[in-house]
Amino acid sequence: MADPQDVTENAEKDPSDWVTGDEPMTGPQKSYLHTLAREAGEEVPDDLSKADASETIDRLQQSTGRGA
């Protein structure tokens, strides 16, 4: 049985489960998100939450090939 404190197991929580997920996205998230959006030819809103920004970053990484 895995130790619940195992950092590798808990490192990637679903953003919807984040305690701070409803807070505004961070500056680094915003910067990276806009870089990815520009590469993908998409526009993204400036008022995303941390959780929404993370999910959008994941999606854009897939579409731009940066997530590989």
Buried (B, 14 or more C-beta within 10 A) or exposed (E): EEEEEEEEEEEEEEBEEBEEBEEBBBEEBBEBBBBBBEBBEBEBEEEBBBBBBBBBBEBBBEBBEBEE
